[in-house]
Each structure stands twice: as C-alpha cells, then as structure tokens.
C-alpha cells in the first residue's frame, strides 16, 4: 500500500536515488560549516556533524582504510611478480592462479576481520565483488591485466554519468550535497552561486576520475599488468584524496560566505 511507505521513500525522486548511488561510489559525505557546530539547542536531538577535516579523514579511511583497500591489489601484484617466470619461474598461468587466490583470499580475510569486529562490511563486500569479477576475467583470458579491467571501466562509467549530469544542468555533486548535507533539500537550484559551484565541481570529478582511469587504461593497452596495480595503489589514492579535499573546501567556502552575508544583512 502506498500509505504504508516511509515518507522519505515515497517522496524520493529518481534523480535523488541516482545521486545516492553516485555518493556511495564517490564516498561523498556531508560538508558542514564548522562555525555552526555546538550552537544547537539542548532540545535538538541531532548529534553535531563532525568537522570538515574529520570528514575528510573518515572518507579516506585513515591508515587502516588505505591498507584494507590496497591489500588485495598488492597481493595480486606481488604474487604475480614473485611467482612468475622472471623470479621463481612458475608457468604464467600457475603464477596467475596463485595471484588470484592471494587477492581474493586477502579480501575475504579483511571482510571476516571487520565482521568479527562488528564494523561495517559494505565496502569490503563491494571490494570483494569487484575483485572476484576481475579475477574471473583474468583467469578466463589467462592475462593478468584483465584483473584490473572492471575497475577501469567502472571509473570511466562514473565519469560519464557525472559529465551527462553537467550537460543536462543537473550536477550530481549538487544532489549529493543536498541529500547528505542539506537534509534532503535540493534548494540549491535557486542559488546561482551554489549551482555554478556544483557544475564545475562535478566537472572536476569528471577530470579526476578520467585521469585515474586513463592512466590505468594506457598501461592496460601497453600490457603492463603489474604497473596498473602499482598505479592504482600509489597514484589513484592521492588523486582521490586531493579531489575530495578540494570539493569539501570549495563547498565549505561558498556556504560559509553566504551564511556570513545573510547574518550581516539588515533585518
């Protein structure tokens, strides 16, 4: 029955659902002005949002997050190199098999450890799913570089969706901000400065994602399988970190300036 639907589900638009999916992929959490923290009344049941710097640290996952996301790829690269013909001399397909086992196994261990510690396992499950598809492709084709192909294509796909959202003047970074930091309100459409900011910030994400995927795809075409893994670990993370931090700073700067202007305006 329609009346039994939760209010937020009943009134959620298709655009908001798409934006939520992009938020999950980009790991974009709320950006909140630190100056208003601690001003909530005693009757306000909502907990204050963490500061912008705290949210950036949370998104990047700290040292543990970096290790957990990089370990399966690192295991694949190391085992494929060490067991390959150039080091221990295993036949190419045997080395590939052990690299796949090491990568999938490490992802399973990470998920099990998080589950045992009662920590969220969504990212671990998503990572395992992507690794499993890559492992299947690599084994099916007998080529280690195909282990990285799903991630490359997914990143290009994300960039494409974001670019389309800019072309149709519905920037998804704006929807993400509205859902995650503006209590679901998409009133930024009536705010010219915010709208323009979200338009070009979405283009920044298009460029960031395209750069990350482009470097890996170039190495894919060059048959540099191990180099793709190294780039994914050592290059993709800094690019992502810089893009997220810049996005947080840009939104915070605009919203803070507008809040100050509103407070300074005569009643």
Backbone torsions as a table, in degrees:
resi	resn	phi	psi	omega
1	UNK	NA	141.6	-177.7
2	UNK	-64.4	-38.0	-177.0
3	UNK	-67.3	-18.0	-178.5
4	UNK	-87.4	-5.4	-179.1
5	UNK	-71.1	145.3	173.2
6	UNK	-61.1	147.9	-175.2
7	UNK	-59.1	-42.9	-176.4
8	UNK	-67.5	-30.3	179.8
9	UNK	-76.8	-37.0	-177.3
10	UNK	-67.7	-31.9	-175.0
11	UNK	-104.4	7.0	-178.3
12	UNK	-78.0	127.3	-179.3
13	UNK	-83.0	164.3	177.2
14	UNK	-62.2	-39.7	-179.4
15	UNK	-61.5	-40.1	-179.9
16	UNK	-66.6	-37.4	177.9
17	UNK	-65.0	-41.9	177.4
18	UNK	-62.1	-43.0	179.9
19	UNK	-61.8	-39.6	179.1
20	UNK	-61.4	-38.8	178.9
21	UNK	-65.6	-40.0	177.8
22	UNK	-65.9	-38.4	177.4
23	UNK	-59.2	-42.4	-179.9
24	UNK	-62.2	-40.4	-178.1
25	UNK	-71.0	-39.9	-177.2
26	UNK	-87.0	-8.1	-177.3
27	UNK	55.5	44.0	-177.8
28	UNK	-94.5	113.9	-179.3
29	UNK	-101.5	173.5	-174.7
30	UNK	-59.6	145.1	173.1
31	UNK	-110.5	117.6	-171.6
32	UNK	-125.6	141.0	178.5
33	UNK	-69.5	123.0	-176.5
34	UNK	-68.3	-24.4	-174.9
35	UNK	-68.1	-20.2	-178.7
36	UNK	-96.3	-1.9	179.4
37	UNK	-69.2	142.9	177.6
38	UNK	85.4	-3.7	-179.5
39	UNK	-94.2	0.1	-178.2
40	UNK	-71.9	145.9	-178.5
41	UNK	-69.9	165.4	-178.1
42	UNK	-67.6	-23.8	-178.9
43	UNK	-85.3	-5.9	-179.2
44	UNK	-78.4	118.6	-176.0
45	UNK	-82.1	-12.2	-178.4
46	UNK	-74.8	136.4	176.0
47	UNK	-76.1	144.7	179.5
48	UNK	-64.8	144.0	177.0
49	UNK	-69.5	150.9	174.3
50	UNK	-67.7	161.6	179.7
51	UNK	-67.0	166.6	-179.1
52	UNK	-59.2	-44.1	-179.5
53	UNK	-64.2	-36.3	178.2
54	UNK	-66.7	-37.4	179.6
55	UNK	-68.5	-37.9	176.9
56	UNK	-61.9	-45.4	179.0
57	UNK	-61.1	-39.0	179.8
58	UNK	-65.9	-41.6	-178.7
59	UNK	-64.3	-40.9	-180.0
60	UNK	-75.9	-14.4	173.8
61	UNK	79.5	2.7	-178.9
62	UNK	64.9	-164.5	-179.1
63	UNK	-64.1	-40.4	-178.6
64	UNK	-64.0	-43.4	179.1
65	UNK	-62.2	-40.8	178.4
66	UNK	-62.8	-43.5	-179.3
67	UNK	-65.7	-45.9	-176.8
68	UNK	-63.7	-37.9	-179.0
69	UNK	-78.3	-25.0	-176.1
70	UNK	-93.9	-24.3	-172.9
71	UNK	-58.9	-46.7	179.7
72	UNK	-60.8	-40.8	178.3
73	UNK	-67.6	-42.2	179.2
74	UNK	-62.1	-41.4	178.7
75	UNK	-61.7	-41.9	179.1
76	UNK	-62.7	-47.3	-178.7
77	UNK	-62.9	-49.4	-175.4
78	UNK	-63.8	-45.5	-178.4
79	UNK	-68.2	-37.8	179.7
80	UNK	-65.7	-34.4	179.4
81	UNK	-77.8	-50.5	-173.7
82	UNK	-68.1	-34.5	-177.9
83	UNK	-91.1	-8.2	-177.4
84	UNK	-70.7	179.2	-174.8
85	UNK	-63.9	-27.3	-177.1
86	UNK	-76.6	-16.4	-179.2
87	UNK	-119.1	-80.7	-177.8
88	UNK	-86.4	-13.7	172.4
89	UNK	84.7	16.8	176.1
90	UNK	-69.5	150.2	176.9
91	UNK	-61.1	149.2	-171.5
92	UNK	-52.8	-44.8	-176.9
93	UNK	-71.1	-32.8	176.6
94	UNK	-67.0	-44.6	178.0
95	UNK	-60.9	-40.3	179.1
96	UNK	-63.2	-40.8	179.4
97	UNK	-60.6	-47.0	-179.2
98	UNK	-68.2	-33.1	176.9
99	UNK	-65.4	-40.8	177.8
100	UNK	-64.9	-45.0	179.0
101	UNK	-59.7	-43.6	180.0
102	UNK	-64.8	-40.2	-178.8
103	UNK	-69.3	-51.5	-180.0
104	UNK	-64.4	-39.9	179.6
105	UNK	-62.1	-42.8	179.5
106	UNK	-66.1	-36.0	177.3
107	UNK	-65.3	-39.9	177.8
108	UNK	-65.0	-40.8	179.1
109	UNK	-63.3	-43.1	179.1
110	UNK	-60.1	-45.6	178.6
111	UNK	-62.3	-41.3	-179.3
112	UNK	-65.9	-40.5	179.6
113	UNK	-64.3	-43.0	179.4
114	UNK	-65.9	-38.7	179.5
115	UNK	-65.4	-42.5	179.7
116	UNK	-65.2	-32.3	179.7
117	UNK	-86.3	4.8	-179.9
118	UNK	58.4	39.6	176.5
119	UNK	-105.8	157.5	-179.6
120	UNK	-56.8	136.5	-177.8
121	UNK	-115.2	8.0	-176.6
122	UNK	-58.9	-47.2	-178.7
123	UNK	-65.8	-36.4	178.9
124	UNK	-64.9	-40.7	179.2
125	UNK	-66.7	-44.5	177.8
126	UNK	-60.6	-41.8	178.9
127	UNK	-64.4	-40.9	179.5
128	UNK	-64.0	-39.3	179.6
129	UNK	-61.9	-46.2	179.2
130	UNK	-64.6	-40.2	179.4
131	UNK	-66.1	-39.4	-180.0
132	UNK	-63.1	-41.6	178.6
133	UNK	-65.0	-45.3	178.5
134	UNK	-62.0	-40.7	179.1
135	UNK	-63.4	-41.2	179.1
136	UNK	-63.1	-43.9	179.2
137	UNK	-63.9	-43.0	-179.0
138	UNK	-63.2	-43.1	-179.3
139	UNK	-70.5	-39.9	-178.4
140	UNK	-64.0	-39.6	-177.7
141	UNK	-92.7	-16.3	-177.4
142	UNK	73.9	16.0	-177.2
143	UNK	-123.9	121.4	-176.0
144	UNK	-62.3	-27.8	-175.8
145	UNK	-64.7	-25.6	-178.8
146	UNK	-72.5	-10.4	173.5
147	UNK	-60.9	-31.0	-175.6
148	UNK	-95.8	-8.1	-173.8
149	UNK	-61.4	-44.5	179.7
150	UNK	-57.5	-41.9	179.5
151	UNK	-65.0	-38.8	178.9
152	UNK	-63.8	-48.2	-178.7
153	UNK	-65.0	-39.9	179.1
154	UNK	-62.2	-41.6	-179.6
155	UNK	-66.1	-42.3	175.1
156	UNK	-61.1	-40.2	179.4
157	UNK	-62.5	-42.3	178.0
158	UNK	-61.4	-43.1	178.7
159	UNK	-61.6	-40.1	179.4
160	UNK	-63.9	-43.1	179.2
161	UNK	-63.6	-42.8	179.1
162	UNK	-64.1	-40.4	179.6
163	UNK	-63.9	-42.6	177.5
164	UNK	-60.2	-39.3	-179.5
165	UNK	-64.0	-30.9	177.0
166	UNK	-73.6	-42.8	-179.1
167	UNK	-60.0	-40.8	-179.7
168	UNK	-87.9	8.5	175.6
169	UNK	61.1	40.4	173.9
170	UNK	-134.8	66.1	-173.5
171	UNK	-58.8	124.8	-174.3
172	UNK	-70.2	-23.8	174.9
173	UNK	-64.1	-33.8	175.9
174	UNK	-65.9	-44.2	177.2
175	UNK	-62.4	-39.2	178.8
176	UNK	-60.8	-44.4	179.2
177	UNK	-64.3	-42.1	-179.8
178	UNK	-61.8	-42.2	-178.2
179	UNK	-71.4	-45.6	-170.5
180	UNK	-89.7	-26.2	-174.1
181	UNK	-125.7	-7.2	-177.3
182	UNK	-121.7	28.0	176.7
183	UNK	55.7	33.5	176.3
184	UNK	84.9	-4.3	-178.8
185	UNK	-81.7	134.2	178.6
186	UNK	-109.2	43.2	-177.8
187	UNK	-78.4	0.1	178.0
188	UNK	-67.0	-15.4	177.3
189	UNK	-60.9	-30.9	179.5
190	UNK	-87.0	1.5	-179.4
191	UNK	-108.8	101.7	-173.4
192	UNK	-56.7	-42.9	-177.2
193	UNK	-66.8	-43.8	178.4
194	UNK	-65.6	-41.0	179.6
195	UNK	-59.1	-47.6	179.1
196	UNK	-62.9	-38.9	179.3
197	UNK	-62.3	-44.3	179.7
198	UNK	-68.4	-31.8	177.1
199	UNK	-62.3	-52.7	-176.1
200	UNK	-76.6	-26.3	174.6
201	UNK	-67.3	-36.7	176.6
202	UNK	-63.7	-37.7	176.1
203	UNK	-66.4	-33.7	175.9
204	UNK	-61.2	-42.6	178.4
205	UNK	-66.5	-36.0	175.9
206	UNK	-59.7	-46.5	179.1
207	UNK	-64.1	-41.9	-179.6
208	UNK	-62.4	-49.0	-179.4
209	UNK	-65.3	-40.3	179.8
210	UNK	-65.1	-38.3	178.3
211	UNK	-64.4	-46.9	-179.5
212	UNK	-60.9	-46.6	-179.1
213	UNK	-72.4	-35.3	-177.4
214	UNK	-63.9	-42.3	178.5
215	UNK	-61.7	-44.9	-179.3
216	UNK	-67.5	-37.3	-179.8
217	UNK	-68.8	-35.0	175.7
218	UNK	-60.5	-45.2	178.5
219	UNK	-67.9	-31.8	176.7
220	UNK	-63.0	-45.9	178.6
221	UNK	-65.6	-28.9	179.7
222	UNK	-85.2	4.2	-179.3
223	UNK	59.2	33.9	178.4
224	UNK	-100.5	72.8	-174.2
225	UNK	-59.5	-48.5	-176.4
226	UNK	-68.0	-33.0	178.6
227	UNK	-65.3	-33.2	178.3
228	UNK	-61.2	-44.7	-179.9
229	UNK	-63.1	-41.2	179.9
230	UNK	-64.9	-43.3	179.2
231	UNK	-63.5	-41.0	-179.4
232	UNK	-60.2	-35.8	-178.3
233	UNK	-81.6	-46.7	-170.5
234	UNK	-92.8	-18.4	-177.2
235	UNK	-111.2	-44.9	-175.0
236	UNK	-62.0	-40.6	-179.0
237	UNK	-62.0	-49.3	178.5
238	UNK	-60.8	-37.5	178.8
239	UNK	-65.1	-44.5	178.6
240	UNK	-62.3	-45.7	-178.0
241	UNK	-60.4	-44.6	-179.2
242	UNK	-65.2	-40.9	-179.3
243	UNK	-66.3	-44.4	-179.8
244	UNK	-64.9	-44.7	-179.3
245	UNK	-62.5	-41.2	179.3
246	UNK	-65.2	-40.6	178.2
247	UNK	-62.1	-46.2	179.0
248	UNK	-60.6	-44.4	-179.3
249	UNK	-64.1	-44.5	-176.6
250	UNK	-64.0	-45.1	179.7
251	UNK	-66.8	-43.8	179.4
252	UNK	-60.0	-40.1	-178.7
253	UNK	-63.9	-46.3	-178.2
254	UNK	-68.3	-48.5	-177.4
255	UNK	-66.2	-35.8	178.9
256	UNK	-67.5	-42.0	179.4
257	UNK	-63.5	-42.3	179.7
258	UNK	-68.0	-34.5	178.2
259	UNK	-67.2	-39.9	178.3
260	UNK	-65.3	-39.4	179.2
261	UNK	-64.4	-40.4	-179.9
262	UNK	-65.9	-38.9	-179.1
263	UNK	-70.7	-31.4	-178.9
264	UNK	-81.4	-18.9	-178.1
265	UNK	-67.0	141.7	179.2
266	UNK	-65.1	144.0	-178.0
267	UNK	-65.0	NA	NA
